[in-house]
Each structure stands twice: as C-alpha cells, then as structure tokens.
Amino acid sequence: EDPKQFLPAALVGVTLYFTKAMHIGNPAIMIPTMLLVPLAAFYFYIFVVAGSDLSEARENELMFPDMENVDFWRIWLDGLGRHDKINFKA
C-alpha cells in the first residue's frame, strides 16, 4: 500500500536475491551486510539527516508504536478456552 515501506524493502530484497543467486562475495559476509547496512542507513537518516528521535519517527509512522511489555504466558491465560475473545475475521 505505502511506497515508502515497499520500495526500500523491494530494493534490499531484490539486491540480496541477485547477490546470492549470482554468487557475488562470501554469503557469510554479504547476507549480514546486506541486512545491516539498510538498518544503519535508516537510523542514520532518523538521527542525523532528519535530526529527530524515535518518538517522532513513531509519530510519522516510520516505526511501530510503543508496545506494552506483557508476560509471554498472558496470551494463554487470557485466551485459552475463551472463544468469545478470538477474532475469527482476522
């Protein structure tokens, strides 16, 4: 839906695919590099180029909103046997 999310992902994905398919470089180095360089570029853009912080990036929908920390077993305690809590349309 949103090109600002799809285009960078497609660029990284296609580049990573052809790097691997054409046996360019050592995969043990190229794959982590191809995954970490865009991540570093994103944070460089947020902090240096845009001069903002992560809360502003969340407001601009560049990052997911803050999530509440919940114990991992909570989903089982809240949902086990409670069919009314299940969203079957999801």
Order of alpha helices (4+ residues) and beta strands (2+ residues): alpha-alpha-alpha-alpha
